Amino acid sequence: MTSIDERLLLKTAAEYGVPGPVARELMAGTRPCLYLVQHKEVPESLRENARPAARTGGLPALPDGVEWPEGREPLVLSVDCAALPHDVLDIELPADGHLLFFTEISYPPESSAVLHVPAGAPTTERAASYDFRGEAMEARVYEPRTLYPVPGLTLDSEWQGGPRTGEFLDGDGAVDVLESFEEAVRDLAFGGRRPGACVQIGGLSDPWDMAPDEGDLVLFAQIAGQAIDYTVYTMNLIVGTREDIAARRYAGLQYEQQT
């Protein structure tokens, strides 16, 4: 369950002058992910068969009896679970239906929510306008953009603490070599140049501050503000336990915004 195999990893390591044991220590510190990117960021080798699987912004289509989550945080992301590549992630997502992500990306969110809308459920698109204590209000609606899934690979920031890697780092220029090798592995797993500001499902977080996916918590999704609105510079991270994610107990997810 990874987007790069050991043979290819070792071949790339040899090209960069990195010993095989060091490459295997890197491999042990990886987790697969899915990047959700615009079509222009899909690697050329994958564009012909690229299938849309998500959308930024827009208005939520919700089943009867399900209201816009409390706080009226904007809908930032809708994911078509059936359109995602299967057997890529090491966390369990629904096989079908849509995941809707409501959170604030401009300011620290007061409330956030992830909802799963089952496949085939009758839905109605909700309006942005609503009444709050007798006052007409308008929820923020971000521009809809279609996103495409591409498998990728994330690295544990502590992987270089392995014994063979430590020995290698004693050599001259080894730090620069390892940094170049790391970047090459990430790009290779993506099938081209790895995207910058984007949406990531699963894998290890790429935080701007302390990583929230520690202990029993794993990354469910991270949403770069610029992936939703080009003028917003935030990193929004959503974490939970593997058990809660697999059981779709999304009320137990934790949200963190870093700036």
Secondary structure, 3 states (H helix, E strand, C coil): CCCCCHHHHHHHHHHHCCCHHHHHHHHHCEEEEEEEECHHHCCHHHHCCCCCCEEECCCCEEECCCCCCCCCCCEEEEEEHHHCCCCCCCCCCCCCCEEEEECCCCCCCCCCEEEEECCCCCEEECCCEEEECCEEEECCCCCCEEEEEEEEEEECCCHHHCHHHHHHHCCCCHHHHHHHHHHHHHHHHHCCCCCCCCEEECCCCCCCCCCCCCCCEEEEEEEEHHHHCCCCCCEEEEEEEHHHHHCCCHHHCEEEEEC
